[in-house]
């Protein structure tokens, strides 16, 4: 476990599984390249008895051939006859495991579980039978099933209505690294960048370990982004298509939703997404949005004083936004591309939104910095268009508190200390006035500025800005 960076909650969870003394069926899911396989291998490396991974788009015969090859190798290289179906395959696995688990606790790891379940293969039914008839009775056995297709794992394993109904004993949804874990990860690789540069990397790549692994020592954030994103052999130059096609059936519709959200920083309602992407209203659209949400690409936020049906969906996958804004259809490629783009108006728009997204995603860090981590809160957005002679306004993040207060958060990504101008101060005052008038709230309103390095002239507007938070909050 010494090689595992961060993942403290997951390690606690896995430690309980390892020492439970009972048969465990553990479902691990999360998006592609988030580090699921690495975590399970490293944590259970001394207890691993058998590991098998599905092959993408392989036939039943190919999956079975692969399975028996791995089992033969694991048992010492003795050739085994290829089973004709998955029922026979799992019988062979049980025969192999039986003497091992009499002595000590062992782990079976079935990776890319959805890929093994090819059409008309009978795999899922055979696995259900394997667990229910034998494995669940083995107190020294842990079975970990893992998949990148998060929506498939949820629908077919966790919410299974058949033989696996309520059989999963534990589930772990592995998310990308936090900003703080990203800093720890880079340090573990002897990469010494300041927090502003780490934040830029996070805004472009997110906390995906496989992406961050590409960063080399001695590179600036700009150099790393240039090489990884804008050269023909860069990992992230063409990752977008591969990412979605490997996770979803009919992935084109998913990508269209992502592109629509990338065009609208304030977010889109369900109906707006359906109209913009020409989706059929009903279960299909609901499932598509659920799949993107469970895979961590989009996040619904309920507007202040509204209900869940009014939720606004925002694109919260950093790489997808970066790809659509700068890589897809870009005329610029090669060394120096990112430095050139970082002086453009599109960079300013993107960096502002990407920073806002991080603030929303890690609102718990903001709450801790504000000293309200133990106060019940709801994070939401608010937008109101001008109508009937009344002014409109938009608030990208507000923290509605149970102690009768509301933090209206303004997020500003800046290379230096952020300076509040007279015109911006007037804009903020107007935003607070409109919010109070239109919502009729009686709660105290605290204006909070979240910046990279702090405010240059806070004393000039002490009555306006009630609190400020810097990017350090996300690293602590």
C-alpha positions in Angstrom: 0.0 0.0 0.0 3.0 2.3 0.2 2.7 3.1 -3.5 -0.9 4.3 -3.2 -1.2 8.1 -3.2 -4.3 9.6 -1.5 -7.4 7.4 -1.7 -7.7 7.5 2.1 -11.4 6.9 2.2 -11.1 3.9 -0.2 -8.2 2.5 1.8 -10.3 2.5 5.0 -13.1 0.8 3.1 -10.9 -1.8 1.6 -9.3 -2.5 5.0 -12.7 -3.3 6.4 -13.3 -5.7 3.5 -10.0 -7.4 4.0 -10.6 -8.1 7.7 -14.4 -8.8 7.7 -14.0 -12.5 7.9 -16.9 -13.0 5.6 -17.4 -13.6 1.9 -17.4 -10.3 0.1 -18.6 -9.3 -3.3 -17.2 -5.8 -4.0 -18.2 -3.7 -7.0 -15.7 -1.0 -8.0 -16.6 1.4 -10.7 -15.5 4.7 -12.1 -14.5 6.3 -15.4 -11.7 5.0 -17.7 -8.1 5.6 -16.4 -9.1 6.8 -13.0 -6.9 4.2 -11.3 -9.3 1.4 -10.3 -7.1 -1.5 -11.4 -4.0 0.0 -9.8 -5.8 0.5 -6.5 -7.1 -3.1 -6.3 -3.9 -4.6 -7.4 -1.7 -2.7 -5.0 -4.0 -3.0 -2.0 -4.6 -6.8 -2.4 -1.3 -7.7 -4.0 -0.4 -10.2 -1.2 -3.8 -11.8 -1.3 -4.5 -12.0 -5.0 -5.3 -15.5 -6.1 -6.7 -14.9 -9.6 -7.0 -11.8 -11.8 -8.8 -11.8 -15.1 -9.8 -8.9 -17.4 -12.4 -8.7 -20.1 -11.4 -7.8 -23.7 -13.3 -5.0 -25.4 -15.5 -6.1 -28.3 -14.2 -9.7 -28.1 -16.4 -12.7 -28.9 -17.5 -15.3 -26.4 -14.9 -17.7 -27.7 -12.2 -15.2 -27.4 -13.2 -14.3 -23.8 -13.2 -18.0 -22.8 -9.9 -18.6 -24.5 -8.4 -15.7 -22.6 -9.9 -16.9 -19.3 -8.6 -20.4 -19.6 -5.2 -19.1 -20.6 -5.0 -16.9 -17.5 -6.2 -19.7 -15.3 -3.6 -22.2 -16.8 -0.8 -19.7 -16.2 -2.0 -19.0 -12.6 -2.1 -22.6 -11.7 1.4 -23.2 -12.8 1.2 -23.4 -16.6 -0.6 -26.7 -16.8 -2.7 -26.8 -20.0 -6.4 -26.9 -19.3 -9.2 -27.7 -21.7 -11.1 -24.7 -22.8 -14.6 -24.6 -21.3 -17.5 -24.4 -23.7 -19.5 -21.9 -21.5 -19.1 -19.7 -18.4 -20.8 -22.2 -16.1 -17.9 -24.6 -16.8 -15.4 -21.8 -16.5 -16.5 -20.8 -13.0 -16.5 -24.5 -11.9 -12.8 -24.7 -12.9 -12.2 -21.5 -11.0 -13.9 -22.9 -7.9 -11.8 -26.1 -8.1 -8.7 -24.0 -8.2 -9.7 -21.7 -5.3 -11.0 -24.4 -2.9 -7.7 -25.6 -1.4 -6.3 -22.0 -1.3 -9.1 -20.5 0.8 -8.9 -23.3 3.4 -5.6 -21.8 4.5 -6.0 -18.0 4.1 -8.1 -15.2 2.8 -7.8 -14.8 -1.0 -9.0 -12.3 -3.6 -10.4 -12.9 -7.1 -10.3 -9.8 -9.3 -12.5 -9.6 -12.4 -11.5 -6.5 -14.2 -13.5 -4.8 -17.0 -16.5 -6.9 -15.9 -19.0 -5.3 -18.4 -16.7 -6.3 -21.4 -16.8 -10.0 -20.4 -20.6 -10.0 -20.6 -20.8 -10.3 -24.4 -24.3 -10.7 -26.0 -25.9 -14.0 -25.5 -22.8 -15.3 -23.7 -24.7 -16.2 -20.5 -21.8 -14.7 -18.5 -23.8 -12.7 -16.0 -26.2 -15.6 -15.3 -23.2 -17.9 -14.8 -21.5 -15.4 -12.5 -24.7 -15.1 -10.5 -24.8 -18.9 -10.1 -21.1 -19.0 -9.1 -21.7 -16.4 -6.4 -25.0 -17.7 -5.1 -24.3 -21.4 -5.1 -20.7 -21.4 -4.0 -18.7 -18.2 -3.5 -21.0 -16.5 -1.0 -20.5 -19.5 1.4 -16.7 -19.1 1.4 -15.8 -16.8 4.4 -12.2 -16.6 3.2 -13.1 -15.3 -0.3 -13.2 -11.7 -1.6 -14.4 -11.2 -5.2 -13.8 -7.8 -6.7 -15.7 -6.9 -9.9 -14.6 -3.8 -11.6 -15.7 -1.8 -14.6 -15.2 1.6 -16.3 -18.8 1.6 -17.7 -20.2 3.0 -14.5 -23.8 3.1 -15.7 -23.6 -0.6 -16.8 -22.2 -1.6 -13.4 -25.0 0.2 -11.6 -27.8 -1.1 -13.7 -26.6 -4.7 -14.1 -24.8 -5.3 -10.8 -25.7 -2.9 -8.0 -29.4 -2.5 -9.1 -29.6 -6.0 -10.5 -33.2 -7.4 -10.2 -32.1 -11.0 -10.9 -29.7 -13.4 -9.3 -27.4 -10.6 -8.0 -30.2 -8.6 -6.4 -28.9 -7.3 -3.0 -25.8 -9.6 -3.3 -23.1 -6.9 -3.6 -21.8 -6.5 -0.1 -19.7 -3.4 -0.7 -19.4 -0.8 -3.5 -16.7 1.7 -4.2 -17.2 4.5 -6.8 -13.6 5.7 -7.5 -13.5 9.4 -8.4 -10.6 11.3 -10.0 -7.9 12.7 -7.7 -8.9 15.8 -5.8 -6.7 18.9 -6.3 -4.8 18.0 -3.1 -4.3 14.4 -4.1 -3.0 15.6 -7.5 -0.3 17.7 -5.7 0.6 14.6 -3.6 0.8 12.4 -6.7 3.0 14.8 -8.6 5.3 15.1 -5.6 5.5 11.3 -5.4 6.9 11.4 -8.9 9.4 14.1 -8.0 7.6 16.8 -10.0 7.9 20.1 -8.2 5.4 22.7 -9.5 3.8 25.5 -7.6 0.1 25.4 -6.8 -0.9 27.8 -9.6 0.7 25.6 -12.2 -0.8 22.4 -10.6 -4.2 24.1 -10.7 -3.8 24.9 -14.4 -2.9 21.2 -15.1 -6.0 20.1 -13.1 -8.2 22.5 -15.1 -7.0 21.0 -18.4 -6.7 17.3 -17.4 -8.7 16.8 -14.2 -7.4 14.4 -11.5 -7.0 11.4 -13.8 -3.8 9.5 -12.7 -3.1 8.1 -16.2 -3.1 11.6 -17.7 -1.1 13.1 -14.9 1.5 10.3 -15.3 2.4 11.9 -18.6 3.9 15.0 -17.0 7.7 15.0 -16.9 10.1 16.5 -14.4 11.4 19.9 -15.3 8.4 20.8 -17.4 6.2 23.8 -16.8 2.4 23.3 -16.9 2.4 25.1 -20.3 5.1 22.8 -21.7 3.3 19.7 -20.4 -0.1 20.7 -21.8 1.6 21.6 -25.1 3.2 18.2 -25.4 0.4 16.0 -24.1 -2.5 17.8 -25.8 -1.2 19.5 -29.0 1.4 17.1 -30.5 0.2 14.3 -32.8 1.5 11.6 -30.5 0.3 13.3 -27.3 -1.9 11.1 -25.1 -4.8 13.6 -24.9 -4.7 14.7 -28.5 -7.3 12.0 -29.5 -8.4 10.7 -26.1 -11.8 12.2 -26.3 -13.3 9.8 -28.8 -11.6 6.8 -27.3 -12.9 7.8 -23.8 -16.6 7.9 -24.7 -16.7 5.1 -27.3 -15.2 2.7 -24.7 -17.8 3.6 -22.0 -21.1 3.9 -23.8 -23.2 2.3 -26.5 -24.4 4.8 -29.0 -21.7 7.2 -27.6 -22.3 9.8 -30.3 -25.4 11.0 -28.4 -23.4 11.3 -25.2 -20.7 13.3 -27.0 -23.3 15.7 -28.4 -24.7 16.3 -24.9 -21.1 17.0 -23.7 -20.6 19.5 -26.6 -23.9 21.2 -25.9 -22.9 21.7 -22.3 -19.5 23.0 -23.2 -21.2 25.8 -25.2 -23.3 26.9 -22.2 -21.3 27.8 -19.1 -24.4 28.5 -17.0 -25.7 25.0 -17.7 -28.7 23.5 -19.4 -32.0 22.1 -18.1 -33.1 18.6 -19.1 -35.5 20.0 -21.7 -32.9 22.4 -23.1 -30.5 19.4 -23.5 -33.2 17.4 -25.3 -34.0 20.3 -27.6 -30.4 21.2 -28.3 -29.3 17.6 -29.0 -32.5 16.5 -30.7 -33.0 13.7 -28.2 -36.3 11.8 -27.8 -38.0 12.9 -24.6 -38.5 10.1 -22.1 -36.6 7.2 -20.7 -33.8 7.3 -23.3 -32.8 10.9 -22.4 -33.1 10.1 -18.7 -30.8 7.1 -19.0 -28.3 9.0 -21.1 -28.0 11.8 -18.5 -27.8 9.3 -15.7 -25.0 7.5 -17.5 -23.0 10.7 -17.9 -23.7 11.7 -14.3 -22.7 8.4 -12.8 -19.5 8.4 -14.9 -18.6 11.8 -13.5 -18.8 13.8 -16.7 -21.8 16.0 -15.8 -23.3 17.3 -12.5 -26.9 18.5 -11.9 -27.3 21.5 -9.7 -30.7 22.5 -8.3 -31.2 26.2 -8.6 -31.8 28.2 -5.4 -35.4 27.8 -4.1 -36.3 25.3 -6.9 -36.9 21.5 -7.0 -35.0 18.7 -8.6 -37.0 18.9 -11.8 -35.5 22.3 -12.4 -31.9 21.1 -12.2 -29.3 22.6 -14.4 -26.7 20.2 -15.8 -23.1 21.5 -16.1 -20.1 19.9 -17.7 -17.8 19.0 -14.9 -15.2 16.8 -16.6 -12.2 19.0 -17.0 -10.5 17.2 -19.9 -13.7 17.1 -22.0 -14.2 20.8 -21.7 -10.6 21.5 -22.5 -10.7 19.2 -25.5 -13.8 20.8 -27.0 -12.6 24.4 -26.4 -9.0 24.0 -27.6 -8.1 20.7 -29.2 -11.1 19.7 -31.3 -11.1 21.5 -34.7 -8.1 23.6 -33.6 -5.8 24.9 -36.4 -2.9 25.2 -33.9 -0.7 22.2 -33.1 2.9 21.6 -32.0 5.2 23.3 -29.5 4.1 26.7 -28.3 0.5 26.2 -29.0 -0.8 26.4 -25.5 1.3 29.5 -24.7 -0.1 31.2 -27.8 -3.7 30.2 -26.9 -3.3 31.3 -23.2 -3.2 34.9 -24.4 -6.5 34.6 -26.3 -10.0 35.7 -25.1 -11.1 32.1 -25.3 -8.5 31.2 -22.7 -9.9 33.8 -20.3 -13.4 32.5 -20.7 -12.3 28.8 -20.3 -10.1 29.5 -17.3 -12.9 31.4 -15.5 -15.4 28.6 -16.0 -12.9 25.8 -15.3 -12.0 27.5 -12.0 -15.7 27.9 -11.1 -16.2 24.2 -11.8 -13.5 23.3 -9.4 -15.0 25.6 -6.7 -18.3 23.9 -7.2 -16.9 20.4 -7.2 -14.9 20.9 -4.0 -17.3 23.1 -2.2 -16.6 21.2 1.0 -13.0 22.7 0.9 -14.5 26.1 0.6 -16.9 25.4 3.5 -13.9 24.4 5.6 -12.0 27.5 4.7 -15.0 29.6 5.7 -15.3 27.7 9.0 -18.8 26.4 8.2 -18.0 22.7 7.5 -20.3 21.6 10.3 -23.2 23.7 9.2 -25.8 22.0 7.0 -25.7 23.6 3.5 -26.9 23.2 0.0 -24.8 24.4 -2.9 -26.8 25.7 -5.8 -26.8 28.2 -8.7 -29.3 31.0 -9.5 -30.1 32.8 -12.7 -33.0 35.2 -13.4 -33.5 37.0 -16.7 -34.7 40.6 -16.8 -38.5 40.7 -17.2 -41.5 43.0 -16.5 -39.2 45.9 -15.8 -37.2 44.0 -13.2 -33.4 43.5 -13.5 -31.9 40.0 -14.0 -28.7 38.5 -12.7 -26.8 35.3 -12.6 -25.0 33.7 -9.6 -22.7 30.8 -10.5 -22.4 29.5 -6.9 -24.2 30.1 -3.7 -24.0 28.3 -0.4 -27.4 28.2 1.3 -26.9 27.6 5.0 -29.2 26.3 7.7 -28.1 29.0 10.1 -30.0 31.6 8.1 -27.1 32.9 6.0 -26.2 32.6 2.3 -22.7 32.9 0.9 -22.8 34.3 -2.7 -19.5 33.1 -4.2 -17.7 34.9 -7.0 -14.8 33.0 -8.5 -11.8 34.7 -10.2 -8.9 32.9 -11.7 -5.9 35.3 -11.9 -2.1 35.2 -12.3 -1.8 37.9 -9.6 -3.7 39.3 -6.7 -7.2 40.1 -7.9 -8.0 43.8 -8.0 -11.7 44.9 -7.4 -12.5 47.8 -9.7 -15.2 50.3 -9.1 -17.2 48.9 -12.0 -16.9 45.4 -10.7 -17.9 46.5 -7.2 -21.0 48.1 -8.7 -21.8 44.9 -10.6 -21.5 42.8 -7.4 -23.7 45.2 -5.4 -26.3 45.0 -8.2 -26.1 41.2 -8.2 -26.8 41.1 -4.5 -29.7 43.6 -4.7 -31.4 41.7 -7.6 -31.0 38.4 -5.8 -32.6 39.7 -2.6 -35.4 41.5 -4.5 -36.3 38.5 -6.7 -36.0 35.8 -4.2 -37.5 37.7 -1.3 -35.0 36.0 1.0 -34.7 37.2 4.6 -31.4 35.5 5.2 -28.1 37.4 5.7 -26.1 37.5 2.5 -22.3 37.2 2.7 -20.4 38.0 -0.5 -17.4 35.6 -0.8 -14.6 36.0 -3.3 -12.7 32.9 -4.3 -9.4 33.8 -6.0 -6.0 32.2 -6.8 -3.8 34.5 -4.7 -6.3 36.8 -2.8 -7.6 40.3 -3.3 -5.2 43.2 -3.9 -7.4 45.9 -2.4 -9.7 44.2 0.2 -9.8 47.2 2.5 -11.4 49.4 -0.1 -14.5 47.2 -0.2 -14.6 45.7 3.3 -18.3 46.4 3.5 -19.0 44.5 0.3 -16.7 41.5 0.5 -17.4 39.6 3.7 -14.9 36.8 3.2 -12.2 35.6 0.8 -10.7 32.2 0.0 -7.6 31.5 -2.0 -6.7 28.4 -4.1 -4.8 27.0 -1.1 -8.2 25.9 0.3 -8.3 23.2 -2.4 -4.8 21.9 -1.5 -5.3 21.6 2.3 
